[in-house]
Amino acid sequence: MIVRMATLVALARTADRALHRIGIDGYLLLLLGTVGVATLLPATGSAATVVSGSVSTAVGLLFFLYGARLSPAEALAGARHWRLHLLILACTFVLFPLLGEATRLLPDGVIGPQLRVGVLFLTLLPSTVQSSIAFTSMARGNVAAAICAATFSSLLGIVLTPLLAAWLLAGSTGVRISGGQILDIVLQLLVPFALGQLLRRWVGPWIARHRPVVLLVDRGSILLIVYSAFSEGVSQGIWSRVSAGQVLWLAAVCLAMLALVLLGSGLAARRLGFDRPDRVTIQFCGSKKSLANGLPLATILFPAAAVGITVLPLMLFHQLQLTVCTVLAQRWGRRTG
C-alpha cells in the first residue's frame, strides 16, 4: 500500500515539475479542481456530516504531523539570530495586519464585507515553511536562518493567529469568536501538535522514511478541507455573492499587499545593515502566508457557511506569492552581490 502511494506521489511530483516549468503550480490546479467538484457535486445531508467529521480528523492529523516534524533543537539553535527573526515576525504579524486593516477603507463595491474579512484573516496567518525555505535556497540566501524563521512563525501562528483574529475580527460580518472556538483550537490544533512533539522521538524516524506518504496525507487533508468549505459555501449560494469584478479587485488588493511587504521588508533589511543572504531570507520568509495553516484555522474560526468565501483571498494570495516569488528568487539567484 505504501509503495503504491509513493508511486502516486512520484508521478504527481513529475507532473508538478512539468507544470512548474511553464509557471503553473500543480497543487493550485488540484485546489481549483476541488472547488469545481464542490461546485458541481457538493456534499449535502448525511454526506456533509461525514465530510465535516472527516475534516475535524484531518485537521488534528495535520497538526500532529507538524508537531512530529518540527525539531525544537533546530529552532533553539537558530534563536541566536534574533534581529533577523524579529524583523520577519514584524512583517508577518505587524505589517501584514496593518495592511489588512487598511482594506477596511475600501468601499464595499470593491471586494465586499465578507471578502474583506477574508483578506484580513490571511494577513494574520504565519509564514509558510516549505516554500519560504525553497525560495531562499533558490535565491542563495541564508537557508539555515530561513528554516528557523519559518519554524518560529509556524509555532507562533498556532497561538497568535487566533488571538489576533479574536481582537481584530470580533464583530465582523459572519465571524463569531467564542470560548467554544478557543476550546476547539486547543483540542484540534494545540493538543495534536503537542502530542506530535512529545512522540517525535518515536514517530519522527518513521515520517522521515515515508515522506511521500506524509506529503500525500498533508495535501489530501487540505483538499478535503477545501471540498468541505466550498460544499457548504455552494449550499449557501457563495457564487451568487461574488462577482467577477470583485475577484479582479481582490487579486489587485492581494498583489498590492504582497508588493508592499516585499518592498518594505527589503528596505528595512538594507537599512538595518543585514548582509545579502539575510536580506534574501527576510524578504522570502516575511512575505509568505501559509495556506496549510490558514485553511484548518478557518474551519474553526468561521461559521461553516462563511468558510468558502472567506478563504478565497487566501487561495488567490497563495498563487500570487508563488508566482511573484519564483520570479524574484530567480533574479536574486543570478545576482552576485
LOSEDO-155173 format. One line per field, with one value per atom (N, C-alpha, C): atom name; z, y negated, x; residue number from 1. Coordinates in steps of 0.2 Angstrom, whole numbers. Atoms other than C-alpha are relative to their C-alpha. Layout:
BEGIN
site: (CA|...);
w: (Z|...);
v: (Y|...);
u: (X|...);
pos: (NUM|...);
***
This chain:
BEGIN
site: (N|CA|C|N|CA|C|N|CA|C|N|CA|C|N|CA|C|N|CA|C|N|CA|C|N|CA|C|N|CA|C|N|CA|C|N|CA|C|N|CA|C|N|CA|C|N|CA|C|N|CA|C|N|CA|C|N|CA|C|N|CA|C|N|CA|C|N|CA|C|N|CA|C|N|CA|C|N|CA|C|N|CA|C|N|CA|C|N|CA|C|N|CA|C|N|CA|C|N|CA|C|N|CA|C|N|CA|C|N|CA|C|N|CA|C|N|CA|C|N|CA|C|N|CA|C|N|CA|C|N|CA|C|N|CA|C|N|CA|C|N|CA|C|N|CA|C|N|CA|C|N|CA|C|N|CA|C|N|CA|C|N|CA|C|N|CA|C|N|CA|C|N|CA|C|N|CA|C|N|CA|C|N|CA|C|N|CA|C|N|CA|C|N|CA|C|N|CA|C|N|CA|C|N|CA|C|N|CA|C|N|CA|C|N|CA|C|N|CA|C|N|CA|C|N|CA|C|N|CA|C|N|CA|C|N|CA|C|N|CA|C|N|CA|C|N|CA|C|N|CA|C|N|CA|C|N|CA|C|N|CA|C|N|CA|C|N|CA|C|N|CA|C|N|CA|C|N|CA|C|N|CA|C|N|CA|C|N|CA|C|N|CA|C|N|CA|C|N|CA|C|N|CA|C|N|CA|C|N|CA|C|N|CA|C|N|CA|C|N|CA|C|N|CA|C|N|CA|C|N|CA|C|N|CA|C|N|CA|C|N|CA|C|N|CA|C|N|CA|C|N|CA|C|N|CA|C|N|CA|C|N|CA|C|N|CA|C|N|CA|C|N|CA|C|N|CA|C|N|CA|C|N|CA|C|N|CA|C|N|CA|C|N|CA|C|N|CA|C|N|CA|C|N|CA|C|N|CA|C|N|CA|C|N|CA|C|N|CA|C|N|CA|C|N|CA|C|N|CA|C|N|CA|C|N|CA|C|N|CA|C|N|CA|C|N|CA|C|N|CA|C|N|CA|C|N|CA|C|N|CA|C|N|CA|C|N|CA|C|N|CA|C|N|CA|C|N|CA|C|N|CA|C|N|CA|C|N|CA|C|N|CA|C|N|CA|C|N|CA|C|N|CA|C|N|CA|C|N|CA|C|N|CA|C|N|CA|C|N|CA|C|N|CA|C|N|CA|C|N|CA|C|N|CA|C|N|CA|C|N|CA|C|N|CA|C|N|CA|C|N|CA|C|N|CA|C|N|CA|C|N|CA|C|N|CA|C|N|CA|C|N|CA|C|N|CA|C|N|CA|C|N|CA|C|N|CA|C|N|CA|C|N|CA|C|N|CA|C|N|CA|C|N|CA|C|N|CA|C|N|CA|C|N|CA|C|N|CA|C|N|CA|C|N|CA|C|N|CA|C|N|CA|C|N|CA|C|N|CA|C|N|CA|C|N|CA|C|N|CA|C|N|CA|C|N|CA|C|N|CA|C|N|CA|C|N|CA|C|N|CA|C|N|CA|C|N|CA|C|N|CA|C|N|CA|C|N|CA|C|N|CA|C|N|CA|C|N|CA|C|N|CA|C|N|CA|C|N|CA|C|N|CA|C|N|CA|C|N|CA|C|N|CA|C|N|CA|C|N|CA|C|N|CA|C|N|CA|C|N|CA|C|N|CA|C|N|CA|C|N|CA|C|N|CA|C|N|CA|C|N|CA|C|N|CA|C|N|CA|C|N|CA|C|N|CA|C|N|CA|C|N|CA|C|N|CA|C|N|CA|C|N|CA|C|N|CA|C|N|CA|C|N|CA|C|N|CA|C|N|CA|C|N|CA|C|N|CA|C|N|CA|C|N|CA|C|N|CA|C|N|CA|C|N|CA|C|N|CA|C|N|CA|C|N|CA|C|N|CA|C|N|CA|C|N|CA|C|N|CA|C|N|CA|C|N|CA|C|N|CA|C|N|CA|C|N|CA|C|N|CA|C|N|CA|C|N|CA|C|N|CA|C|N|CA|C|N|CA|C|N|CA|C|N|CA|C|N|CA|C|N|CA|C|N|CA|C|N|CA|C|N|CA|C|N|CA|C|N|CA|C|N|CA|C|N|CA|C|N|CA|C|N|CA|C|N|CA|C|N|CA|C|N|CA|C|N|CA|C|N|CA|C|N|CA|C|N|CA|C|N|CA|C|N|CA|C|N|CA|C|N|CA|C|N|CA|C|N|CA|C|N|CA|C|N|CA|C|N|CA|C|N|CA|C|N|CA|C|N|CA|C|N|CA|C|N|CA|C|N|CA|C|N|CA|C|N|CA|C|N|CA|C|N|CA|C|N|CA|C|N|CA|C|N|CA|C|N|CA|C|N|CA|C|N|CA|C|N|CA|C|N|CA|C|N|CA|C|N|CA|C|N|CA|C|N|CA|C|N|CA|C|N|CA|C|N|CA|C|N|CA|C|N|CA|C|N|CA|C|N|CA|C|N|CA|C|N|CA|C|N|CA|C|N|CA|C|N|CA|C|N|CA|C|N|CA|C|N|CA|C|N|CA|C|N|CA|C|N|CA|C|N|CA|C|N|CA|C|N|CA|C|N|CA|C|N|CA|C|N|CA|C|N|CA|C|N|CA|C|N|CA|C|N|CA|C|N|CA|C);
w: (0|0|0|-1|5|-7|6|-11|-5|5|-22|2|-1|-13|-2|2|-15|-8|8|-34|-2|2|-35|1|-2|-26|-5|5|-38|-7|6|-53|1|-1|-46|0|-1|-42|-8|7|-61|-3|3|-67|3|-3|-55|-2|3|-61|-7|7|-79|0|-1|-74|2|-3|-64|-5|5|-79|-4|4|-88|5|-5|-72|3|-3|-66|6|-7|-48|-1|1|-50|6|-6|-32|0|1|-36|-4|4|-50|3|-4|-38|4|-4|-27|-4|5|-41|-2|2|-47|6|-6|-29|1|0|-29|-5|6|-46|2|-2|-39|5|-5|-24|-3|3|-35|-4|4|-46|4|-4|-33|8|-7|-16|5|-5|0|3|-4|7|4|-4|20|4|-4|28|-2|3|16|3|-3|23|7|-7|41|0|0|36|-2|2|27|6|-6|42|5|-5|54|-3|3|42|0|0|41|7|-7|60|2|-1|60|-4|4|46|3|-3|55|5|-5|70|-2|2|60|-3|3|50|6|-5|66|5|-3|74|-4|4|59|0|0|60|7|-6|78|0|1|74|-4|5|60|3|-2|69|5|-5|78|5|-5|94|1|0|94|-5|6|77|1|-1|82|5|-5|98|-3|3|88|-4|5|76|4|-4|90|1|-1|91|-5|5|75|1|-3|85|-4|4|74|-6|6|59|1|-2|67|2|-2|75|-6|6|58|-4|4|49|4|-4|63|0|1|62|-6|6|44|0|0|47|4|-5|62|2|-1|62|-7|6|44|-4|3|36|3|-2|48|0|1|47|-7|7|28|-1|0|31|3|-3|42|-5|4|29|-6|5|17|2|-2|28|-3|3|20|-7|7|3|0|0|-2|-1|1|-2|-7|7|-21|-2|2|-22|1|-1|-13|5|-4|-1|7|-7|18|2|-2|19|-3|3|6|4|-4|17|6|-6|32|-2|2|22|-2|1|17|7|-7|35|3|-3|40|-3|3|28|2|-2|34|8|-7|52|0|0|47|0|0|49|-6|6|36|-2|2|26|2|-1|29|-6|6|13|-5|6|0|3|-2|11|0|0|13|-8|7|-6|-3|3|-12|3|-3|0|-3|2|-6|-8|7|-25|-1|0|-21|3|-4|-12|6|-6|4|6|-6|22|2|-1|22|7|-7|40|4|-4|46|-3|3|34|4|-3|42|7|-7|60|0|0|55|-2|2|46|6|-6|61|6|-6|74|-2|2|63|0|0|61|8|-7|80|3|-3|85|-3|4|72|3|-3|81|5|-6|96|-2|1|89|-5|5|74|3|-3|84|5|-5|97|-4|4|83|-3|3|75|5|-5|91|1|-1|93|-6|6|75|-4|4|68|4|-4|83|-2|2|77|-7|8|58|-2|3|47|-1|0|49|5|-4|62|7|-6|79|4|-4|91|7|-7|107|4|-4|121|-3|3|112|-6|5|97|3|-3|108|2|-2|115|-6|6|98|-3|3|93|5|-5|109|-2|1|105|-7|7|86|-2|2|85|5|-4|100|3|-3|108|-5|5|92|-1|1|89|6|-6|107|0|0|106|-6|5|90|2|-3|99|5|-5|113|-3|4|101|-5|6|89|0|-1|96|-3|3|90|-7|6|76|-5|5|68|-5|5|60|-5|4|53|-6|5|45|-5|5|38|-5|5|30|-5|5|22|-2|2|16|-5|5|1|3|-3|11|5|-4|23|-4|4|9|-3|2|2|5|-6|19|1|0|20|-5|6|3|0|0|4|5|-5|20|-2|2|13|-5|5|-2|3|-4|10|3|-3|19|-5|6|3|-2|3|-3|5|-5|14|0|0|14|-6|5|-3|-2|0|-2|4|-4|12|-3|3|3|-6|6|-13|3|-3|-2|2|-2|4|-5|5|-13|-1|0|-12|-7|6|-31|-2|1|-31|3|-4|-19|-2|3|-28|-7|7|-45|-3|3|-57|1|-2|-54|7|-7|-36|1|0|-39|-3|3|-50|4|-5|-37|6|-6|-24|-2|3|-35|0|0|-36|7|-7|-17|2|-2|-14|-3|3|-26|3|-3|-19|7|-7|-1|-1|1|-7|-2|2|-16|5|-6|-1|5|-5|11|-3|3|-1|0|1|-4|7|-7|15|3|-3|21|-3|3|8|2|-2|13|7|-7|31|2|-1|30|-2|2|20|5|-5|32|7|-6|47|-1|1|39|-1|2|35|-6|6|23|-5|6|6|2|-2|12|5|-5|27|-3|3|16|-4|3|5|4|-4|19|3|-3|27|-5|5|11|-2|2|7|6|-6|25|2|-3|29|-5|5|13|-1|1|14|5|-4|21|-1|0|25|-2|2|16|4|-4|26|7|-6|42|0|1|36|-1|2|29|7|-6|45|6|-5|56|-2|3|45|2|-2|48|7|-7|67|1|-2|67|-3|3|55|-1|1|53|-7|6|40|-6|6|28|-3|2|28|-2|1|26|-7|7|7|-2|3|3|4|-4|17|-2|2|11|-7|7|-7|0|0|-3|1|-1|4|-5|5|-10|-6|6|-23|2|-2|-12|-1|1|-12|-7|7|-31|-1|2|-32|3|-3|-19|-3|4|-28|-6|7|-45|1|-1|-39|3|-3|-28|-4|5|-41|-4|4|-52|4|-4|-38|2|-2|-32|-6|6|-50|-1|1|-51|6|-5|-34|-1|1|-38|-6|5|-53|2|-3|-43|3|-4|-36|6|-6|-23|2);
v: (6|0|-6|6|-12|-1|1|-8|-3|3|-12|-7|7|-28|-4|4|-33|0|1|-29|-5|5|-40|-7|6|-54|-2|1|-52|-2|2|-53|-7|7|-69|-5|5|-77|-1|0|-73|-5|5|-82|-7|7|-96|-4|3|-99|-3|2|-99|-7|6|-112|-6|5|-122|-4|3|-125|-5|5|-134|-5|5|-144|2|-2|-134|4|-4|-127|5|-5|-110|1|-1|-109|-5|5|-125|3|-3|-116|5|-5|-102|-4|4|-115|-3|3|-124|6|-5|-107|3|-2|-103|-5|5|-119|1|-2|-114|6|-6|-97|-2|2|-105|-4|4|-117|4|-5|-103|5|-6|-89|-2|1|-97|5|-5|-86|-3|3|-88|6|-5|-79|4|-5|-64|0|1|-66|-6|6|-83|1|-1|-77|5|-4|-63|-4|4|-76|-4|5|-88|4|-4|-74|2|-2|-69|-6|6|-87|-1|1|-88|5|-5|-72|-2|2|-78|-6|6|-95|3|-3|-85|3|-4|-74|-4|4|-88|-3|3|-97|5|-5|-81|1|0|-79|-6|6|-97|1|0|-94|6|-6|-77|-2|1|-85|-6|6|-101|2|-1|-100|-6|5|-110|-2|1|-108|-5|4|-116|-7|7|-131|-3|3|-134|-2|2|-134|-6|6|-147|-6|6|-159|-5|5|-167|-6|5|-177|-4|3|-187|-6|6|-203|2|-3|-193|2|-3|-184|-5|5|-199|-4|4|-208|4|-4|-193|0|-1|-191|-7|6|-210|-1|1|-209|5|-5|-193|-2|1|-199|-7|7|-218|-3|4|-225|3|-3|-212|-2|2|-215|-7|7|-234|-1|0|-232|3|-3|-221|-5|5|-234|-6|6|-247|2|-2|-237|-2|2|-242|-7|6|-259|1|-2|-251|0|0|-254|8|-7|-238|2|-2|-238|3|-2|-234|8|-7|-217|2|-2|-217|2|-1|-214|7|-7|-195|1|0|-196|-4|4|-210|4|-4|-198|5|-5|-185|-3|3|-197|-2|1|-202|6|-7|-184|2|-2|-180|-4|4|-194|2|-2|-186|6|-6|-170|0|0|-164|1|-2|-161|7|-7|-146|3|-3|-133|2|-2|-124|-5|4|-137|-6|5|-150|2|-3|-138|1|-2|-133|-7|6|-151|-3|2|-156|4|-4|-142|-2|2|-146|-7|6|-164|-1|0|-159|-4|4|-166|4|-4|-160|5|-6|-143|2|-2|-139|-5|5|-155|0|0|-153|6|-5|-136|-2|2|-143|-5|6|-159|3|-3|-148|4|-4|-137|-4|5|-151|-3|3|-159|5|-6|-142|1|-1|-139|-6|5|-156|-1|0|-156|4|-4|-142|-4|3|-153|-8|7|-171|-2|2|-170|0|0|-165|-6|6|-179|-6|6|-192|0|0|-186|-2|2|-187|-8|7|-205|-4|4|-211|1|-2|-201|0|-1|-200|-6|5|-208|-1|1|-207|5|-4|-200|7|-8|-181|3|-2|-180|1|-1|-173|3|-3|-171|1|-2|-162|5|-4|-152|7|-7|-136|1|0|-141|1|-1|-143|7|-7|-126|4|-4|-119|-1|1|-127|4|-4|-119|7|-7|-102|2|-2|-102|-2|2|-111|1|0|-113|7|-7|-96|5|-4|-86|-2|2|-97|1|-2|-95|8|-7|-76|2|-1|-76|-2|2|-85|5|-4|-73|7|-7|-57|-1|1|-65|5|-4|-54|7|-7|-38|-1|1|-45|-3|4|-56|4|-4|-42|3|-3|-34|-5|6|-51|-1|1|-53|5|-6|-36|0|0|-39|-7|7|-57|0|0|-53|1|-1|-46|-6|6|-61|-5|6|-73|2|-1|-64|-1|2|-65|-7|7|-83|-3|3|-88|2|-3|-76|-3|3|-84|-7|6|-101|0|-1|-96|2|-2|-88|-6|6|-104|-5|4|-114|2|-3|-102|-2|1|-104|-7|7|-123|-2|2|-125|3|-4|-112|-4|4|-122|-7|6|-138|0|-1|-132|1|0|-127|-6|7|-145|-5|4|-152|-5|4|-158|-3|3|-161|-5|5|-172|-6|5|-183|-3|3|-186|-1|1|-194|1|0|-193|-6|6|-211|0|0|-208|5|-4|-194|-3|4|-205|-5|5|-219|4|-4|-205|1|-2|-200|-6|6|-218|-2|1|-220|4|-5|-204|-2|2|-209|-6|6|-226|1|-2|-219|3|-4|-207|-5|5|-221|-4|4|-232|3|-4|-219|2|-1|-214|-6|7|-232|-2|2|-236|4|-4|-221|-1|1|-223|-7|7|-242|0|0|-238|4|-4|-224|-4|4|-235|-6|6|-250|3|-2|-239|4|-2|-233|8|-8|-214|1|-2|-206|3|-3|-199|6|-6|-181|-1|1|-188|-4|4|-201|5|-4|-187|4|-3|-177|-4|4|-191|-2|1|-195|6|-6|-177|3|-3|-172|-5|5|-189|-1|1|-189|5|-6|-172|0|-2|-167|8|-7|-149|3|-3|-140|6|-6|-124|-2|2|-133|-4|4|-145|4|-3|-133|4|-3|-122|-5|5|-138|-3|3|-145|4|-4|-130|0|1|-133|-7|7|-152|-3|3|-155|5|-5|-148|4|-4|-134|-3|3|-144|-5|6|-158|2|-2|-147|-1|0|-146|-6|7|-164|-3|3|-169|3|-2|-158|-1|2|-164|-5|4|-178|4|-4|-166|4|-4|-154|-4|5|-169|-2|3|-176|6|-5|-159|1|0|-158|-6|6|-176|0|0|-174|6|-5|-158|-3|2|-166|-6|6|-183|2|-2|-175|5|-4|-162|-5|5|-177|-3|3|-186|4|-4|-171|2|-1|-168|-6|6|-186|0|0|-185|5|-5|-169|-1|2|-177|-6|5|-191|2|-2|-191|-4|4|-204|-4);
u: (4|0|4|-5|14|4|-3|23|-4|5|8|-1|0|6|6|-6|24|0|0|22|-4|5|7|3|-4|17|5|-5|31|-2|3|20|-2|3|12|6|-6|29|3|-2|34|-4|5|18|1|-1|21|6|-6|38|-1|2|32|-4|4|19|4|-4|31|4|-4|42|-3|4|28|-4|3|24|-7|6|9|1|-1|8|-5|4|1|-5|5|-6|-6|6|-16|-5|5|-24|-4|4|-29|-5|4|-36|-6|6|-46|-4|5|-52|-4|4|-58|-6|6|-68|-5|5|-75|-4|4|-80|-5|5|-88|-6|5|-97|-6|5|-105|-3|2|-106|1|-1|-107|-3|2|-108|-6|6|-126|-3|3|-136|5|-4|-128|7|-7|-113|4|-3|-110|2|-2|-110|6|-6|-97|6|-6|-86|2|-2|-87|4|-3|-82|7|-6|-68|5|-4|-62|3|-3|-60|6|-5|-50|6|-6|-39|4|-4|-35|4|-4|-30|6|-5|-19|5|-5|-11|4|-4|-6|4|-4|0|7|-6|12|4|-5|18|4|-3|22|6|-5|31|6|-5|41|5|-4|47|5|-5|63|1|-1|64|7|-7|83|2|-2|85|-3|3|73|4|-4|83|7|-6|99|0|1|93|-2|2|87|5|-6|104|-1|0|100|-7|7|86|-2|2|87|-4|3|83|-7|6|69|-5|5|61|-3|2|61|-5|5|52|-6|6|40|-4|3|36|-3|4|32|-6|6|21|-5|6|11|-1|1|13|-2|1|15|-6|6|3|-7|6|-11|-2|1|-9|-3|2|-11|-7|6|-26|-5|5|-34|-1|1|-31|-5|5|-43|-7|6|-57|-2|2|-56|-3|2|-60|-8|8|-79|-2|3|-90|0|0|-91|6|-6|-73|1|-1|-72|-6|6|-87|2|-1|-88|3|-3|-85|7|-6|-71|6|-5|-63|2|-2|-64|5|-5|-55|7|-7|-41|3|-3|-39|2|-2|-39|7|-6|-25|6|-6|-14|2|-1|-15|4|-3|-8|8|-7|10|3|-3|23|0|-1|25|6|-6|38|4|-3|42|2|-2|41|4|-5|50|7|-7|65|2|-2|64|2|-2|64|6|-7|78|6|-5|88|1|0|84|4|-3|90|7|-7|106|0|1|100|3|-2|103|-5|5|94|-1|0|98|-5|4|90|-7|7|75|-4|3|72|-2|2|72|-5|5|62|-7|6|49|-3|2|48|-3|3|46|-7|7|32|-5|5|23|-2|2|24|-4|3|19|-7|6|5|-6|5|-4|-4|3|-7|-2|1|-5|-6|6|-17|-7|6|-32|-1|0|-28|-1|1|-26|-7|7|-42|-6|5|-52|0|-1|-45|-3|1|-47|-6|5|-61|-7|6|-73|-5|5|-90|0|1|-86|-5|6|-99|2|0|-101|6|-5|-87|-3|1|-90|6|-5|-76|-2|3|-81|4|-4|-75|0|1|-81|5|-5|-70|7|-6|-55|2|0|-58|2|-1|-59|7|-7|-42|5|-5|-34|-1|1|-42|2|-2|-39|6|-7|-23|5|-5|-13|1|-1|-16|3|-3|-12|8|-6|3|5|-4|10|1|-1|7|5|-5|17|7|-6|31|2|-1|30|2|-1|30|5|-5|43|6|-6|57|-2|2|47|-3|3|37|4|-4|50|3|-3|60|-4|5|45|-2|2|40|5|-5|57|1|-1|57|-6|6|40|-3|2|40|-6|6|29|-7|7|15|-2|2|16|-2|2|15|-7|7|0|-5|4|-8|-1|0|-4|-4|3|-10|-7|7|-25|-5|4|-31|-2|2|-30|-6|5|-40|-7|6|-53|-3|2|-54|-3|3|-57|-6|6|-70|-6|5|-80|-2|1|-78|-5|3|-84|-7|7|-98|-5|5|-106|-1|0|-102|-5|4|-111|-8|7|-126|-3|2|-127|0|0|-125|6|-6|-107|1|-2|-105|-5|4|-120|1|-2|-112|7|-7|-95|0|0|-94|7|-7|-80|4|-4|-76|3|-3|-74|6|-6|-62|6|-5|-52|3|-2|-52|4|-3|-47|7|-7|-32|4|-4|-26|2|-1|-28|6|-5|-18|7|-6|-5|4|-2|-3|3|-2|-1|7|-6|12|6|-5|22|2|-2|22|4|-4|28|7|-7|42|4|-4|47|2|-1|45|6|-5|55|7|-7|69|3|-3|71|2|-2|71|6|-6|83|7|-6|95|2|-1|93|3|-3|97|6|-7|113|1|-1|109|4|-3|120|-5|4|114|-4|3|110|-6|5|100|-6|5|91|-5|4|85|-5|4|79|-6|5|70|-6|5|61|-5|4|55|-4|3|51|-6|5|42|-6|5|31|-5|4|23|-6|6|6|-2|0|3|-8|7|-12|-1|1|-9|-2|2|-11|-7|6|-25|-6|6|-37|-3|3|-39|-2|2|-40|-6|7|-54|-6|5|-64|-2|1|-63|-3|1|-64|-7|5|-78|-6|6|-96|1|-1|-97|-2|2|-107|4|-4|-94|7|-7|-78|2|-2|-78|1|-1|-80|6|-5|-68|7|-7|-53|1|-1|-55|6|-6|-42|6|-6|-30|2|-2|-31|3|-3|-28|7|-6|-14|5|-5|-6|3|-3|-4|4|-3|1|7|-6|15|5|-4|21|3|-2|22|5|-5|30|6|-6|42|5|-4|48|4|-3|52|6|-5|61|6|-6|71|4|-4|77|5|-4|83|5|-5|91|6|-5|100|5|-5|108|4|-4|115|6|-6|132|1|-1|130|-6);
pos: (1|1|1|2|2|2|3|3|3|4|4|4|5|5|5|6|6|6|7|7|7|8|8|8|9|9|9|10|10|10|11|11|11|12|12|12|13|13|13|14|14|14|15|15|15|16|16|16|17|17|17|18|18|18|19|19|19|20|20|20|21|21|21|22|22|22|23|23|23|24|24|24|25|25|25|26|26|26|27|27|27|28|28|28|29|29|29|30|30|30|31|31|31|32|32|32|33|33|33|34|34|34|35|35|35|36|36|36|37|37|37|38|38|38|39|39|39|40|40|40|41|41|41|42|42|42|43|43|43|44|44|44|45|45|45|46|46|46|47|47|47|48|48|48|49|49|49|50|50|50|51|51|51|52|52|52|53|53|53|54|54|54|55|55|55|56|56|56|57|57|57|58|58|58|59|59|59|60|60|60|61|61|61|62|62|62|63|63|63|64|64|64|65|65|65|66|66|66|67|67|67|68|68|68|69|69|69|70|70|70|71|71|71|72|72|72|73|73|73|74|74|74|75|75|75|76|76|76|77|77|77|78|78|78|79|79|79|80|80|80|81|81|81|82|82|82|83|83|83|84|84|84|85|85|85|86|86|86|87|87|87|88|88|88|89|89|89|90|90|90|91|91|91|92|92|92|93|93|93|94|94|94|95|95|95|96|96|96|97|97|97|98|98|98|99|99|99|100|100|100|101|101|101|102|102|102|103|103|103|104|104|104|105|105|105|106|106|106|107|107|107|108|108|108|109|109|109|110|110|110|111|111|111|112|112|112|113|113|113|114|114|114|115|115|115|116|116|116|117|117|117|118|118|118|119|119|119|120|120|120|121|121|121|122|122|122|123|123|123|124|124|124|125|125|125|126|126|126|127|127|127|128|128|128|129|129|129|130|130|130|131|131|131|132|132|132|133|133|133|134|134|134|135|135|135|136|136|136|137|137|137|138|138|138|139|139|139|140|140|140|141|141|141|142|142|142|143|143|143|144|144|144|145|145|145|146|146|146|147|147|147|148|148|148|149|149|149|150|150|150|151|151|151|152|152|152|153|153|153|154|154|154|155|155|155|156|156|156|157|157|157|158|158|158|159|159|159|160|160|160|161|161|161|162|162|162|163|163|163|164|164|164|165|165|165|166|166|166|167|167|167|168|168|168|169|169|169|170|170|170|171|171|171|172|172|172|173|173|173|174|174|174|175|175|175|176|176|176|177|177|177|178|178|178|179|179|179|180|180|180|181|181|181|182|182|182|183|183|183|184|184|184|185|185|185|186|186|186|187|187|187|188|188|188|189|189|189|190|190|190|191|191|191|192|192|192|193|193|193|194|194|194|195|195|195|196|196|196|197|197|197|198|198|198|199|199|199|200|200|200|201|201|201|202|202|202|203|203|203|204|204|204|205|205|205|206|206|206|207|207|207|208|208|208|209|209|209|210|210|210|211|211|211|212|212|212|213|213|213|214|214|214|215|215|215|216|216|216|217|217|217|218|218|218|219|219|219|220|220|220|221|221|221|222|222|222|223|223|223|224|224|224|225|225|225|226|226|226|227|227|227|228|228|228|229|229|229|230|230|230|231|231|231|232|232|232|233|233|233|234|234|234|235|235|235|236|236|236|237|237|237|238|238|238|239|239|239|240|240|240|241|241|241|242|242|242|243|243|243|244|244|244|245|245|245|246|246|246|247|247|247|248|248|248|249|249|249|250|250|250|251|251|251|252|252|252|253|253|253|254|254|254|255|255|255|256|256|256|257|257|257|258|258|258|259|259|259|260|260|260|261|261|261|262|262|262|263|263|263|264|264|264|265|265|265|266|266|266|267|267|267|268|268|268|269|269|269|270|270|270|271|271|271|272|272|272|273|273|273|274|274|274|275|275|275|276|276|276|277|277|277|278|278|278|279|279|279|280|280|280|281|281|281|282|282|282|283|283|283|284|284|284|285|285|285|286|286|286|287|287|287|288|288|288|289|289|289|290|290|290|291|291|291|292|292|292|293|293|293|294|294|294|295|295|295|296|296|296|297|297|297|298|298|298|299|299|299|300|300|300|301|301|301|302|302|302|303|303|303|304|304|304|305|305|305|306|306|306|307|307|307|308|308|308|309|309|309|310|310|310|311|311|311|312|312|312|313|313|313|314|314|314|315|315|315|316|316|316|317|317|317|318|318|318|319|319|319|320|320|320|321|321|321|322|322|322|323|323|323|324|324|324|325|325|325|326|326|326|327|327|327|328|328|328|329|329|329|330|330|330|331|331|331|332|332|332|333|333|333|334|334|334|335|335|335|336|336|336|337|337|337);
***
